[in-house]
Amino acid sequence: MLFYLTTLNLARFLQEDAPDLGENPDRKTVAAVDAWKHSDFLCKNYILNGLDNALYKVYSPMVNAKALWESLERKYKTEDAGSKKFVVGKFLDFKMVDSKTVISQVQEFQLILHDIHAEGIVLGESFQVAVLIEKLPPTWKDFKNYLKHKRREMKLEDLIVRLRIKEERRRPVIIIKRPRQMCHNSAYRFLVHKSEVDNIHVNTIMETRNAHFFEDVFPYKVAQERSSLERTSMDQDPSQEEDEPRRSKRARTSTSFGPDFLTFLLENESRTYSKAMSSPEDPHWKEAVNSEIESIMQNHT
């Protein structure tokens, strides 16, 4: 708004008081005062035109442009100072936790830095790097100490890249342990079953001499137990049939769908022809019977 008023040559009325006519004003003085009041009226209404309707009703009774401008400055400059203190407090209270990823929290920290810079507060890049290192979560204590003892100064972007690489390496890898002896030293060979690390692929073999085992994971054991469950035979004849429909004389071959194929027989399923024809699913049964008859006629069986 100030820039707009400056382009209109009205910015000076934000600081000038109304001129006094005096006791015996001449025609020139009266004309100058009238011109000033007209310009002040324009300046005041340009400002009011930029306000919200609710604020317009509040500030429209102001006498001149200077009084209106000072009232707005007192209100909103105080709010700006409060927002600056709020941003600084948010910057000081920011802490990283182990329950979130470090990179996501680094992005939150960058947003706070953006708000700090928007408020006109200047922070050196070395200071930003030192603060970010200090705010790393507790489980990153060793890496934090390593970064603190580095003599070479890093830029903020370089530090973020280092943190991203470090976090990628810290992602869990599910493995199946297989101990093995190598020469005279004990070594362990691992089959990677699941991996979230880019350079470690599934079904690859890893070998190391330093390993800490905290959990035995056997993902294929569940599949073997599941395959040993009882399965219902596909070609099992019904125990009781009242009205047996005509059967086809085609040679029937048993089909195996593998050990993981299960069939289920619902309790209310119709088991005889008469029950099937009287059930609510009568149209579906008739369609199946007609399809079977057409197949018999086409194959001449």
Secondary structure, 3 states (H helix, E strand, C coil): CHHHHHHCCCHHHHCCCCCCCCCCCCHHHHHHHHHHHHHHHHHHHHHHHCCCHHHHHHHCCCCCHHHHHHHHHHHHHHHHHHHHHHHHHHHHHCCCCCCCCHHHHHHHHHHHHHHHHHCCCCCCHHHHHHHHHHCCCHHHHHHHHHHHCCCCCCCHHHHHHHHHHHHHHHCCEEEEEEEEEECCEEEEEEEEEEECCCCCCCCCEEEECCCCCCCCCCHHHHHHHHHCCCCCCCCCCCCCCCCCCCCCCCCCCCCCCCCCCCCCCCCCCCCCHHHHHHCCCHHHHHHHHHHHHHHHHHHCC
